[in-house]
Structures are given as C-alpha cells and as structure tokens.
Amino acid sequence: MDMKNSSLISEFILLGLTSSWPLAICFFIIFLLAYAAIMGGNLLIVVTVTFDSHLYSTPMYFLLGNLSFLDMCISTITTPKMVTDFLRESKTISLWGCMAQMFFLHFLGGSEMTLLIVMAVDRYVAICKPLHYTAIMSHRVLLGSVLLSWAVGFVHTMSQMVFMVTLPFCGPNVVDNIFCDLPLVVKLACTETYVLELLVIADSGLLSFICFVLLLISYIVILVTVRRQSSGGLSKALSTLSAHITVVTLFFGPCIFVYAWPFSSFPVDKFLSVFYSVITPLLNPVIYMLRNREMKSAMSRLSTQHVSSR
C-alpha cells in the first residue's frame, strides 16, 4: 500500500509536554535519568533471571524476566524520542515513523497484557495447587505461554494497524501528546473513521477492561481458596500477590482510561501516556526487586561469582 498516493502530509507534529524552554530542560534531565533507571533496573532482572539457574527454572521468575524485557522495549519505543524532543524546537515524526510507533506500542502492549494473565495463572497454580505446580507450569508450558503472548500481541496490533495504514491524512497534522497513538492519529484522518474508532474501543479499551476484571476475579478466587484452606495462609498469599496486583493495576489503569474513552480529550491524557511508557516500566523493577528476597539473593550470588572469577 502506498501511503503517498492518498496522504498529503509526510510528518506529524508532536506537541509534547511543554513549550517552555526552562521546563523542557528540567524534563530532559528527569526523563533521561528515568530512562537510564528503566533500562538498568529491567536489564538487571533479565540478566539475573537468565544467569541464575534457580531463578531461570522457577516459572514466576522466568515470566518476570520476559515482563522486564517487554517493559524495556515499550519504554524504548517512546522515551528516547520524547527526551530528544525536549531539546528541539520542532518536534516532528515521519508518517511511517508514527505508524511504526503505534504498531510496536500495541504489539508489545498486547503481549504484556497476555503475559500478565499468564503470571496470574502461575500464581493461582502455585498457591492453590502447590503439589502439582512443577508438573502444570513446566518449562514447555512456559515457553508456549511466552510465544502465545507474542502471538496475541501481533494479532492485536495487526487487527488495528491494517486499517490505519490505509487512512489518508490531509491535515491538520498536530498530535497533542508525547508519542503517536491510535485515538489521536485516527482523528486526524480526512475520511470517515467511525468504524475504526469502534474497533479501537473494542480491541484496546474493552479488551483491557475485561482482562483487568478477570485478573481481579482470579486474585479474589485465590484469596478465598486460601482462606478456606487455612486462615494463617491468607497473609502469606496477600504478601505473594501484592506485587502482582500492583503491577496489574499500574499497567491496566492507564490503558483502560485512555482506550475506553479514546476519542474524548482529557487533561490527564499526557500524564497517562507518561505513566504507561515511563513510570510503570520504572516501578516494576522496584516492586519486584526491593520486596523479593530470592531476587536479592540471586543478585548477590551473581555479584560474588563475578568478583571471584576476576
């Protein structure tokens, strides 16, 4: 499909977070440090899980390593561009660059959504069926689950992008955000987009909401099951699930708000975009590393092995 045949514009203008130069410099420093922390923290989890045999063979940490990898990718799609734009007077992105940004955002976002569901299933089996845990969550099942999450992400993004790339854009070309996203770019098309708007609501907004509700129900089922089996095990289950519930809320909260009402502008939309692409990937390593003794022990072991091998 040749976009040049139907579109009169070749680039979009991103308004970003601010037009004030002093504030832009401040944001540049803050988000540059945040991106460095995102890459460092998540990469540390990926390396630790990969090279520590105990963690790599444990389903929860194997899935956590994949979650951290997805977080790094999602942040890399948006944050470096946002950081460099703080130093530019003209914040532009090419037409195909915008399409690529939307493609990968929904590809990786759909994959992470599926992976979080797999992680919830893993916690259910670990807490409610501990004797069958290793048999059910075998390495073959884990690999299949990770591949499934990537496949779901690909289908999720293609079901929307296959229509997006055919839209003609004649102007205006101003996107009031820090990156290109479907609801904002669809509104700029110079053709009727009602059907595509409904597709975005169903494919992104409704799907996010349903997945979030199902995940909350699964956590409630886990806690009720544990309560029936042993009242003393409830506090341990809550401690185990608290990190997962926090991560799920941080991920799905902004997605539901942005995509359930995607074609109405709200003052908090830019904040939610920052939250989704920067704050959530930044907090995930903090949540899992600071509150997890096994992760800390594994990092200590790897550090000791590295020092002793030198």
URRA-V609930 format. One record per pair of residues at least 24 apart in sequence whose C-alpha atoms are under 10 Angstrom apart, sorted by sequence separation. I is the first residue (numbers start at 1). GAP is how many residues later the second one is. D is the distance in Angstrom with one decimal. If there is no record, write none. Layout:
BEGIN
i=<I	I>
gap=<GAP	GAP>
d=<D	D>
END
This chain:
BEGIN
i=<42	44	45	77	78	118	167	251	252	42	43	77	164	167	219	250	251	42	43	78	119	167	219	250	251	254	41	42	74	77	78	118	42	43	77	117	118	251	39	42	43	76	164	215	216	250	251	38	39	42	74	75	115	118	163	215	250	251	41	73	74	77	114	115	118	249	250	39	40	73	74	114	115	117	164	216	248	38	39	74	115	116	163	215	216	247	250	251	38	39	74	112	114	115	215	247	250	73	74	111	114	115	39	73	111	113	114	160	163	212	247	35	38	39	71	111	112	114	115	160	211	212	246	247	38	70	71	74	111	112	114	115	246	70	110	111	113	114	160	212	213	35	109	110	111	112	113	159	160	212	244	247	35	70	71	108	109	110	111	112	159	211	212	243	246	247	70	107	108	110	111	69	107	109	110	111	160	208	209	243	244	35	67	68	107	108	109	110	111	159	160	208	209	212	243	244	34	35	67	70	107	108	109	110	111	208	242	243	66	67	107	108	110	111	157	208	209	210	32	106	107	109	110	156	157	205	208	209	31	32	35	67	105	106	107	108	109	156	207	208	209	243	31	66	67	104	106	107	108	206	207	208	242	243	32	103	104	106	107	205	206	209	31	32	64	103	106	107	156	204	205	208	209	240	31	32	63	64	67	105	106	204	205	207	208	239	240	30	31	63	103	104	205	206	207	28	29	103	106	204	205	206	27	28	31	63	64	102	103	106	201	204	205	206	27	28	63	203	204	205	28	29	62	103	201	202	203	205	25	28	60	61	102	103	201	202	204	24	27	28	60	63	102	103	200	201	26	27	59	60	200	201	24	25	100	103	200	201	24	25	60	99	102	200	201	23	24	59	60	200	22	24	59	198	17	21	99	100	197	198	16	20	21	60	99	197	16	19	21	59	14	17	18	21	16	17	96	15	16	19	95	14	59	95	15	16	59	105	106	183	14	15	58	105	106	183	187	13	14	15	57	60	62	102	103	105	182	186	13	14	59	95	101	102	103	183	184	12	13	14	58	59	63	67	101	102	103	183	184	12	13	58	59	62	63	66	100	101	102	182	183	184	11	12	13	57	58	62	92	98	99	101	181	182	183	184	11	12	57	59	60	63	92	93	98	99	183	10	11	12	56	59	63	92	97	98	99	102	10	11	12	59	62	98	9	10	11	12	95	9	10	11	12	93	99	10	11	91	92	93	98	7	176	4	179	3	177	178	181	3	85	110	128	176	177	178	110	113	117	120	121	124	128	176	177	179	82	83	109	113	116	117	120	123	124	127	128	178	179	82	116	119	120	123	126	127	177	178	81	82	110	114	117	118	121	124	125	128	177	81	106	110	113	117	120	121	124	127	128	179	79	113	116	120	123	124	127	78	79	78	117	121	124	128	77	78	120	127	127	128	127	124	127	123	127	123	124	123	120	123	120	119	120	116	120	116	116	117	116	113	116	113	112	113	109	109	12	11	7	9	10	12	13	14	15	16	17	6	7	8	9	10	11	12	13	14	15	16	17	18	6	7	8	9	12	13	14	15	16	17	3	6	7	8	9	11	12	13	14	15	16	2	3	5	6	7	8	9	10	11	12	13	14	15	16	1	2	3	4	6	7	9	13	14	15	1	3	4	13	14	3	13	14	12	13	109	12	105	12	12	7	7	6	82	78	79	78	79	75	78	79	77	78	75	76	74	75	76	74	75	73	74	75	71	72	75	71	72	75	71	74	75	73	71	72	71	72	70	71	69	68	71	67	68	71	68	67	68	67	64	64	64	61	61	61	42	55	38	41	42	45	54	55	37	38	41	42	44	35	38	39	40	41	42	43	31	35	38	39	41	42	45	52	55	34	35	37	38	41	42	45	54	34	37	38	40	41	44	53	35	36	37	38	39	49	52	31	34	35	38	42	48	51	52	31	34	37	38	41	48	51	49	52	45	48	49	52	48	51	47	48	17	45	48	16	17	45	48	44	47	48	17>
gap=<24	24	24	24	24	24	24	24	24	25	25	25	25	25	25	25	25	26	26	26	26	26	26	26	26	26	27	27	27	27	27	27	28	28	28	28	28	28	29	29	29	29	29	29	29	29	29	30	30	30	30	30	30	30	30	30	30	30	31	31	31	31	31	31	31	31	31	32	32	32	32	32	32	32	32	32	32	33	33	33	33	33	33	33	33	33	33	33	34	34	34	34	34	34	34	34	34	35	35	35	35	35	36	36	36	36	36	36	36	36	36	37	37	37	37	37	37	37	37	37	37	37	37	37	38	38	38	38	38	38	38	38	38	39	39	39	39	39	39	39	39	40	40	40	40	40	40	40	40	40	40	40	41	41	41	41	41	41	41	41	41	41	41	41	41	41	42	42	42	42	42	43	43	43	43	43	43	43	43	43	43	44	44	44	44	44	44	44	44	44	44	44	44	44	44	44	45	45	45	45	45	45	45	45	45	45	45	45	46	46	46	46	46	46	46	46	46	46	47	47	47	47	47	47	47	47	47	47	48	48	48	48	48	48	48	48	48	48	48	48	48	48	49	49	49	49	49	49	49	49	49	49	49	49	50	50	50	50	50	50	50	50	51	51	51	51	51	51	51	51	51	51	51	51	52	52	52	52	52	52	52	52	52	52	52	52	52	53	53	53	53	53	53	53	53	54	54	54	54	54	54	54	55	55	55	55	55	55	55	55	55	55	55	55	56	56	56	56	56	56	57	57	57	57	57	57	57	57	58	58	58	58	58	58	58	58	58	59	59	59	59	59	59	59	59	59	60	60	60	60	60	60	61	61	61	61	61	61	62	62	62	62	62	62	62	63	63	63	63	63	64	64	64	64	65	65	65	65	65	65	66	66	66	66	66	66	67	67	67	67	68	68	68	68	69	69	69	70	70	70	70	71	74	74	75	75	75	75	75	75	76	76	76	76	76	76	76	77	77	77	77	77	77	77	77	77	77	77	78	78	78	78	78	78	78	78	78	79	79	79	79	79	79	79	79	79	79	79	79	80	80	80	80	80	80	80	80	80	80	80	80	80	81	81	81	81	81	81	81	81	81	81	81	81	81	81	82	82	82	82	82	82	82	82	82	82	82	83	83	83	83	83	83	83	83	83	83	83	84	84	84	84	84	84	85	85	85	85	85	86	86	86	86	86	86	87	87	87	87	87	87	88	89	91	91	92	92	92	92	93	93	93	93	93	93	93	94	94	94	94	94	94	94	94	94	94	95	95	95	95	95	95	95	95	95	95	95	95	95	96	96	96	96	96	96	96	96	96	97	97	97	97	97	97	97	97	97	97	97	98	98	98	98	98	98	98	98	98	98	98	99	99	99	99	99	99	99	100	100	101	101	101	101	101	102	102	102	106	109	109	110	113	113	114	114	117	117	118	121	121	124	125	125	128	128	129	131	131	132	135	135	138	139	139	142	146	157	158	159	159	159	159	159	159	159	159	159	160	160	160	160	160	160	160	160	160	160	160	160	160	161	161	161	161	161	161	161	161	161	161	162	162	162	162	162	162	162	162	162	162	162	163	163	163	163	163	163	163	163	163	163	163	163	163	163	164	164	164	164	164	164	164	164	164	164	165	165	165	165	165	166	166	166	167	167	167	168	172	173	176	182	183	184	192	195	195	196	198	199	199	199	200	200	201	201	202	202	202	203	203	204	204	204	205	205	205	206	206	206	207	207	207	208	209	209	210	210	211	211	212	213	213	214	214	214	216	217	217	218	220	221	224	227	233	234	239	239	240	240	240	240	240	240	241	241	241	241	241	242	242	242	242	242	242	242	243	243	243	243	243	243	243	243	243	244	244	244	244	244	244	244	244	245	245	245	245	245	245	245	246	246	246	246	246	246	246	247	247	247	247	247	247	247	247	248	248	248	248	248	248	248	249	249	250	250	250	250	251	251	252	252	253	253	253	254	254	254	254	255	255	255	257>
d=<9.8	9.1	8.8	6.4	9.9	8.8	7.4	8.8	8.9	8.8	7.2	9.2	9.3	9.4	9.4	8.3	6.7	5.0	7.3	10.0	9.7	8.7	8.0	7.8	9.6	9.8	8.6	6.8	9.8	7.4	8.5	6.9	9.2	9.8	7.1	9.9	8.5	9.8	9.2	7.4	7.8	9.9	9.7	10.0	7.9	8.8	6.6	9.3	9.3	6.6	7.8	9.1	7.6	9.8	9.9	8.6	6.1	9.0	9.3	8.8	6.3	9.8	8.7	6.8	8.5	9.7	9.4	8.8	9.3	8.9	9.2	8.7	9.7	9.3	8.3	8.9	9.8	8.1	5.9	9.4	8.7	9.2	7.4	8.1	9.3	7.7	8.9	9.8	6.8	9.2	6.4	9.6	8.0	5.7	9.8	9.4	9.0	7.5	7.4	8.4	5.1	8.7	8.6	9.8	9.1	7.9	8.3	7.8	9.9	7.5	8.3	9.1	7.8	8.7	8.5	8.2	7.1	9.6	9.8	9.8	9.9	7.9	9.7	6.5	9.4	6.4	9.0	9.5	4.6	8.3	7.1	9.9	8.9	8.2	7.5	5.0	9.1	7.8	7.3	9.4	9.9	7.6	9.9	7.8	7.4	9.5	8.2	8.6	6.9	6.4	9.6	8.0	8.2	7.9	8.2	9.1	9.7	9.0	6.1	7.8	9.3	8.5	8.5	8.8	8.2	9.3	6.6	9.7	7.6	6.4	4.3	9.8	7.6	9.9	4.0	7.7	7.9	9.6	7.5	10.0	9.0	6.8	9.2	9.6	8.8	9.6	6.8	7.6	9.7	8.1	9.3	6.4	8.7	8.7	6.2	8.9	9.2	7.8	6.7	9.6	8.1	6.0	9.7	8.6	8.7	8.8	9.4	6.7	8.8	9.8	4.4	8.1	6.2	9.8	9.0	9.8	8.4	9.5	8.3	6.8	5.1	9.0	7.5	7.1	9.3	9.8	6.6	5.8	7.6	7.9	9.0	7.1	9.5	8.1	7.9	9.6	8.9	8.2	9.8	5.8	9.2	8.2	8.8	8.3	8.0	9.2	9.6	6.6	8.7	9.9	8.7	9.6	10.0	9.4	9.4	9.9	8.9	6.9	5.1	6.9	7.6	9.3	8.4	6.3	9.1	8.8	5.1	8.0	9.9	7.8	5.4	8.3	7.9	9.8	6.4	9.1	7.5	9.3	9.5	8.2	8.8	8.0	7.8	9.4	8.4	9.4	9.5	9.1	10.0	8.7	9.5	7.7	7.5	7.8	9.2	8.5	8.3	5.9	9.0	9.2	4.1	6.3	9.7	5.5	9.8	8.2	8.2	8.2	7.5	9.2	9.7	5.9	4.1	9.9	7.8	7.6	6.7	9.0	7.6	7.6	8.6	9.5	9.9	8.7	9.6	8.8	9.9	7.8	9.6	5.8	9.7	9.6	9.7	6.5	5.9	8.2	9.3	9.2	7.2	7.5	6.9	9.1	7.9	9.7	7.3	5.8	9.0	9.9	8.7	9.6	8.8	7.4	8.8	6.7	9.4	9.7	9.9	6.9	5.1	7.2	6.8	7.9	9.5	7.9	9.0	8.9	7.2	7.3	7.7	9.7	10.0	9.4	9.6	9.6	8.9	8.1	7.9	10.0	8.1	9.9	7.3	9.5	8.3	9.2	7.2	7.7	9.9	8.8	9.6	9.5	9.3	9.8	8.3	9.0	7.7	8.5	8.7	9.5	7.9	8.5	9.6	8.8	9.3	9.2	9.0	7.6	8.4	9.3	9.0	8.5	8.5	6.9	8.7	8.2	9.2	7.6	7.6	7.6	5.4	8.8	9.8	9.4	9.1	8.6	9.9	9.8	9.1	8.8	5.7	5.8	6.6	9.7	7.7	6.2	9.1	9.1	8.0	8.5	4.4	7.3	9.1	7.7	7.7	9.7	6.5	5.5	9.3	5.3	7.3	5.6	6.4	9.3	7.5	8.0	9.3	7.7	9.2	7.8	6.6	8.5	5.8	9.4	6.5	5.3	8.8	9.1	8.8	9.3	9.7	7.9	7.8	9.9	9.9	9.6	8.8	8.9	5.5	6.2	7.5	9.5	9.6	9.1	9.1	10.0	5.6	8.8	9.6	8.8	4.0	6.5	9.6	7.0	7.8	9.6	9.0	8.1	9.0	9.4	6.0	4.7	9.8	10.0	9.7	9.7	9.2	5.2	8.1	9.3	9.9	7.7	8.2	8.4	7.6	8.8	9.3	10.0	8.1	9.3	10.0	8.6	8.8	9.3	9.5	9.7	9.4	8.8	7.9	7.0	9.4	8.8	8.9	10.0	9.5	9.3	5.7	9.6	8.6	9.6	7.7	9.9	9.0	7.6	6.8	8.1	9.3	8.2	9.8	9.6	9.7	7.8	9.4	8.9	6.9	9.5	7.8	7.3	9.2	7.4	9.6	6.1	9.7	9.9	9.4	8.8	10.0	9.1	7.8	7.9	8.5	7.3	9.7	8.6	8.7	9.9	8.1	8.5	9.1	6.9	9.5	8.1	8.6	9.1	7.9	6.7	7.3	9.5	6.0	9.0	7.0	9.8	8.7	9.0	8.6	7.6	8.4	9.4	7.5	7.8	8.8	6.3	9.5	10.0	9.7	9.2	9.0	8.8	9.7	9.5	9.6	9.8	7.2	10.0	9.0	9.3	9.7	8.3	9.6	7.6	8.8	8.9	7.6	8.1	9.1	8.3	9.4	9.9	8.7	9.1	7.0	8.7	9.3	8.2	8.9	8.1	9.2	9.3	9.9	9.7	9.3	8.9	8.7	9.2	9.4	8.8	7.1	8.5	8.7	8.1	7.8	7.7	6.2	9.4	10.0	8.7	6.1	6.1	6.3	6.8	7.1	9.7	7.6	4.6	6.1	5.9	4.9	4.7	5.0	5.1	5.2	6.5	7.1	5.0	4.6	4.8	6.7	7.2	5.9	5.9	6.0	5.8	4.3	8.9	6.8	8.6	7.3	5.7	7.5	8.7	9.1	9.3	6.7	8.3	6.0	6.8	7.7	7.8	8.3	8.1	8.8	8.4	8.9	7.4	9.4	6.1	9.0	7.2	7.4	9.6	9.8	6.7	9.0	9.6	7.8	10.0	9.6	9.8	8.6	9.3	9.0	9.8	9.1	9.0	10.0	9.7	9.5	8.7	9.2	7.0	9.7	6.7	7.0	8.5	8.6	8.6	8.5	8.9	5.1	9.4	6.4	6.1	9.7	8.8	9.4	9.8	9.5	9.3	8.3	9.7	7.0	9.1	8.2	9.1	9.6	8.2	7.0	5.1	9.2	8.9	8.5	9.8	7.7	8.4	9.4	9.9	9.7	7.7	9.0	7.6	10.0	9.7	9.6	8.6	9.9	9.6	8.6	7.9	8.1	7.7	9.1	8.1	7.2	9.4	8.0	10.0	8.8	7.6	9.8	8.6	9.8	9.3	8.9	9.6	9.2	8.0	9.3	9.7	7.2	6.1	8.5	8.7	5.9	8.9	9.7	7.6	7.2	9.5	9.4	4.8	5.6	9.3	8.0	8.3	8.2	6.8	8.3	9.3	7.7	9.7	9.3	9.1	9.4	9.7	8.9	9.9	8.4	6.5	8.0	9.6	7.8	8.0	9.9	7.8	9.2	8.4	9.8	7.0	9.4	9.8	8.8	9.5	9.8	8.2	8.3	8.1	6.7	9.1	7.2	6.1	7.9	9.3	9.7	7.1	9.9	9.5	8.2	8.7	8.7	7.3	8.5	9.5	9.8	9.3>
END
